[in-house]
């Protein structure tokens, strides 16, 4: 059976007004003066600490804050945490605390950007419906496995849309993160993919390599807790959620060791992939890629900092697999030039494999899937 793997980058969520990586710090800085349901003082305190770190420790002029790259923020923090050393005025413990606070600022910044947007995300819903339509036959034939999605995004636009499409299909399937998950709120519709298959249902595979805003993990037992329609990664700090299993098994209801934490993987050259569930997701991603007859990149720029994913692509994609790259619509010379550079980067990376450009933008591409149209363009169109 032919199998298509979709690999999503930040550009997939951009039409729905989600910030791309280079915009996140600017969005964080815009949080100042906002209102956050009683968390105003907490957010203000986090912003103060973040700006102090940029100014005093990274020695950046305040007028240049929004131009700082996320990898330049997290790489020194992560390196010092790994080595157990201080970074200028911050000892190791304070660095760990600062990293968690910046995580929260990122989550709030993305949340505010999306909640204030009037941009339609109907294309995300359409893509989710397409995925469900493709995989529903698995209720009849367990070997039917034509599609999977690998995402580098933290946002939960697609997660929620897939869940909604499944709910509308009488809960006949599950969103399968390809690791072992537990429901934060005892939601019976949140189950692992293997459970769904065993019950004669289907699983829509969504492998989020860099973590997700609707995940919390227990640092003690490594369980991953999930909720839909809610960016629960902020709860680890604000609501002091505990691992219900560790709290019972180890009688730690009042200790912090079972407190749940966010687990976002930052865009640095020092990605922490040691969490058991994250490792499982990456291992399953390698299996999915090894079975691909076609790999479609949507809104992904193949950055150097994603060297872990680059090595996975290089190592696991079959030589005969077709590579398609969905890029923004080529409306002018600037976009054509940008697309040409992107295409060159992909062709250099994938060597002798067939690489096909699709310069129509995310929304038109998704529409083509729903209407079974072909939008593959020749190189000359760029």
C-alpha positions in Angstrom: 0.0 0.0 0.0 1.2 3.5 -0.8 1.8 5.6 2.3 2.0 9.4 2.6 3.8 11.1 5.5 3.0 14.8 6.0 5.7 16.8 7.8 4.4 20.1 9.2 6.4 23.1 10.2 5.4 26.5 11.6 4.3 27.6 8.1 1.4 25.2 8.3 -0.2 27.2 11.2 0.8 30.6 9.8 -2.4 31.2 7.7 -4.4 30.7 11.0 -2.3 33.5 12.5 0.0 31.4 14.7 3.4 33.0 15.1 6.4 31.5 13.4 9.6 30.9 15.4 11.2 34.2 14.5 8.1 36.1 15.8 7.7 34.5 19.2 10.0 36.8 21.2 8.2 39.8 19.8 4.9 38.2 20.7 6.2 37.6 24.3 7.1 41.2 24.7 3.6 42.2 23.6 2.2 40.4 26.6 3.1 43.3 28.8 0.0 45.3 29.7 -2.3 42.4 28.8 -4.9 40.7 31.1 -4.6 37.1 31.9 -7.5 36.0 34.0 -6.0 36.8 37.4 -2.5 35.8 36.3 -1.4 39.4 35.5 1.2 39.7 38.3 2.6 36.3 37.5 3.1 37.1 33.8 4.5 40.5 34.6 7.0 38.9 37.0 8.0 36.4 34.3 8.4 39.2 31.7 10.6 41.2 34.2 12.9 38.2 34.7 13.0 37.4 30.9 13.9 41.0 30.0 16.5 41.2 32.8 18.1 38.0 31.4 18.2 39.5 27.9 19.6 42.8 29.1 22.0 41.8 31.9 23.1 38.3 31.0 22.9 38.2 27.2 23.8 41.9 27.2 21.2 42.8 24.5 20.0 46.4 24.1 16.3 46.6 24.8 15.6 48.0 21.4 17.0 44.8 19.9 15.0 42.4 22.1 12.5 41.4 19.5 15.3 40.5 17.0 16.9 37.9 19.3 16.6 34.3 18.0 15.0 31.7 20.3 18.0 29.4 19.8 20.3 32.1 21.1 18.2 32.3 24.3 17.9 28.6 25.0 21.2 27.2 23.8 23.3 28.8 26.6 20.6 28.0 29.2 20.4 24.4 28.1 24.2 24.0 27.9 24.7 25.3 31.4 21.9 23.1 32.8 23.3 20.0 31.1 26.8 20.7 32.5 25.6 21.8 35.9 27.2 25.2 35.8 26.1 28.8 36.2 25.5 31.3 33.5 26.7 34.7 34.6 24.4 35.8 37.5 22.2 32.6 37.4 23.1 29.4 39.1 21.9 26.0 37.8 18.7 25.9 39.8 17.7 29.4 38.7 18.4 28.6 35.1 16.0 25.6 35.3 13.4 27.9 36.9 14.0 30.6 34.2 13.6 28.1 31.4 10.2 26.9 32.8 9.1 30.6 33.0 10.1 31.3 29.4 8.2 28.1 28.3 5.1 29.6 30.0 5.6 33.0 28.2 5.9 31.2 24.9 2.7 29.3 25.6 0.8 32.4 26.6 2.2 34.4 23.6 1.0 31.7 21.1 -2.3 31.5 23.0 -2.9 35.2 22.9 -1.9 35.5 19.2 -4.4 32.7 18.2 -7.2 33.8 20.5 -7.1 37.4 19.2 -7.1 36.3 15.6 -10.1 36.7 13.3 -8.4 34.6 10.6 -10.2 31.5 9.5 -8.7 28.1 10.3 -11.1 26.2 8.2 -8.3 24.7 6.2 -7.0 23.0 9.4 -10.5 21.5 9.9 -10.5 20.4 6.3 -7.1 18.8 6.6 -8.3 17.0 9.8 -11.4 15.7 8.0 -9.2 14.5 5.1 -7.0 12.5 7.5 -10.0 10.9 9.2 -11.5 10.0 5.8 -8.3 8.4 4.7 -7.9 6.3 7.8 -11.6 5.3 8.6 -11.3 2.1 6.6 -9.0 0.8 9.3 -12.1 -0.3 11.3 -12.6 -2.9 8.6 -9.0 -3.6 7.6 -6.3 -3.2 10.4 -3.6 -3.2 7.7 -5.1 -0.1 6.1 -2.5 2.5 7.0 -2.1 5.1 4.3 -1.2 8.3 6.1 0.5 9.8 9.2 1.5 13.3 10.3 4.8 14.3 11.8 4.7 17.8 13.3 7.4 20.1 14.7 4.8 22.6 16.0 3.7 23.2 19.6 0.3 24.6 18.8 -2.8 22.4 19.0 -4.8 23.7 16.0 -4.6 20.4 14.2 -4.9 18.3 17.3 -8.2 19.9 18.2 -9.5 19.7 14.6 -8.7 16.0 14.4 -10.3 15.4 17.7 -13.4 17.3 16.6 -13.6 15.3 13.4 -13.4 12.1 15.3 -16.0 13.2 17.8 -18.3 13.9 14.9 -17.7 10.4 13.6 -19.3 8.9 16.8 -15.9 8.7 18.6 -14.9 5.8 16.3 -11.2 6.8 16.5 -8.5 8.4 18.6 -5.8 11.0 18.1 -2.7 8.8 18.3 0.4 10.6 19.5 2.3 7.3 19.1 3.3 7.1 22.7 1.6 6.1 26.0 -0.8 8.9 27.1 -3.1 9.4 30.0 -6.1 11.8 30.3 -5.6 14.8 32.6 -9.3 15.0 33.3 -10.3 11.3 33.0 -11.7 11.8 29.5 -12.7 8.3 28.2 -12.1 9.4 24.6 -8.4 9.9 25.2 -6.8 6.5 24.6 -3.6 5.1 23.1 -3.7 4.1 19.4 -3.2 0.4 20.1 -6.2 0.4 22.5 -8.3 1.9 19.7 -7.2 -0.7 17.2 -7.9 -3.5 19.7 -11.4 -2.2 20.0 -12.0 -2.2 16.2 -11.6 1.6 15.9 -9.1 3.7 14.0 -6.1 5.9 15.0 -5.1 9.1 13.3 -1.3 9.3 13.9 0.0 12.8 14.9 3.6 12.6 16.0 4.7 15.9 17.7 8.5 15.7 17.8 8.9 18.9 19.8 6.2 18.4 22.4 2.8 20.1 22.5 0.9 22.8 24.4 -1.7 20.3 25.5 0.8 17.9 27.2 2.1 17.7 30.7 4.6 15.1 31.8 5.5 13.7 35.2 9.3 13.9 35.7 9.1 11.0 38.2 7.2 8.3 36.3 7.5 9.8 32.8 3.7 9.6 32.1 2.3 12.0 29.6 -1.0 13.7 30.4 -3.2 15.1 27.6 -6.2 17.3 27.3 -7.9 18.6 24.1 -9.2 22.1 23.4 -7.0 23.4 26.2 -3.4 24.6 26.4 -2.7 22.8 29.6 1.1 23.2 29.5 0.5 26.4 31.5 -1.2 24.5 34.3 2.1 22.9 35.5 3.0 26.3 37.0 -0.3 28.0 37.7 -2.5 25.2 38.9 0.3 23.0 40.4 -1.1 19.9 38.8 0.3 16.7 40.3 0.7 13.2 38.8 -2.3 11.4 40.2 -0.5 8.1 40.0 2.7 9.2 41.8 0.6 11.1 44.4 -1.1 7.8 45.3 1.7 5.3 44.8 4.3 7.3 46.6 2.0 9.2 48.9 3.5 12.5 47.6 0.4 14.6 47.5 2.2 17.6 49.0 5.6 17.2 47.4 6.8 18.9 44.2 8.5 15.9 42.7 5.3 14.7 41.2 4.2 18.1 39.9 3.5 18.0 36.2 5.6 20.1 33.8 5.5 21.3 30.3 7.8 19.5 27.9 8.4 21.7 24.9 11.5 21.0 22.9 13.2 24.2 22.1 14.8 25.1 18.7 18.4 24.7 19.8 21.4 22.4 18.9 21.0 20.9 22.4 17.5 19.4 22.3 16.6 17.4 25.3 15.1 14.2 23.9 15.6 12.1 27.0 12.0 11.9 28.1 10.8 8.3 27.5 7.6 9.4 25.7 9.5 11.8 23.5 11.9 9.0 22.6 9.0 6.7 21.8 7.5 9.4 19.5 10.8 9.8 17.6 11.2 6.0 17.3 7.7 5.7 15.9 8.4 8.6 13.5 11.4 6.7 12.1 9.1 3.7 11.5 6.5 5.8 9.7 9.2 7.4 7.5 10.6 4.0 6.6 7.2 3.0 5.2 6.7 6.2 3.1 6.2 6.1 -0.6 5.6 9.9 -0.5 6.7 12.6 2.0 5.0 16.0 1.9 6.6 18.9 3.7 4.1 21.7 4.5 5.4 25.0 5.8 8.8 23.5 6.9 12.0 25.3 6.0 14.4 22.4 6.9 16.5 24.5 9.4 20.0 23.6 10.4 19.0 23.7 14.2 16.6 20.7 13.5 19.6 18.5 12.9 18.0 15.6 14.8 15.1 15.6 12.4 17.4 16.1 9.4 19.4 13.0 10.4 16.1 11.1 10.8 14.9 12.1 7.3 18.3 11.2 5.8 18.5 7.9 7.6 14.9 6.6 7.3 13.2 7.9 4.1 13.4 5.2 1.3 15.4 6.3 -1.7 12.5 5.7 -4.0 10.1 7.9 -2.0 8.8 11.0 -3.8 9.4 14.3 -1.9 6.8 17.1 -2.3 7.4 20.6 -0.8 4.4 22.8 -0.2 5.6 26.5 -0.3 3.8 29.8 -0.2 2.1 31.0 -3.4 4.6 32.5 -5.9 2.8 35.9 -6.4 5.8 38.1 -7.0 9.6 38.0 -7.6 10.4 38.0 -3.9 8.3 35.0 -3.2 9.5 33.2 -6.3 13.1 33.8 -5.2 12.4 32.6 -1.7 10.7 29.5 -3.1 13.6 28.8 -5.4 16.1 29.0 -2.5 13.9 26.6 -0.5 13.6 24.2 -3.4 17.4 24.3 -3.9 17.9 23.5 -0.2 15.6 20.5 -0.4 17.1 19.2 -3.6 20.6 19.4 -2.1 19.5 17.6 1.0 17.6 14.8 -0.7 20.1 14.3 -3.5 18.9 11.9 -6.3 15.4 11.6 -4.9 12.5 13.2 -6.9 11.6 16.6 -5.3 8.5 18.3 -6.5 7.6 21.9 -5.6 4.0 22.9 -4.9 4.1 26.7 -4.7 0.4 27.3 -4.0 0.3 27.9 -0.2 -1.1 25.8 2.5 -4.8 26.6 2.1 -4.9 25.8 -1.6 -3.0 22.7 -1.1 -5.4 21.4 1.5 -8.3 22.3 -0.7 -6.7 20.2 -3.5 -6.5 17.2 -1.1 -10.2 17.5 -0.3 -11.1 17.7 -4.0 -8.5 15.1 -5.2 -6.8 17.7 -7.4 -3.1 17.8 -8.4 -1.3 21.0 -7.8 2.3 19.9 -8.4 4.2 22.5 -10.4 7.3 22.2 -12.5 10.5 23.8 -11.4 10.1 26.4 -14.2 7.1 27.9 -12.4 9.4 29.1 -9.7 
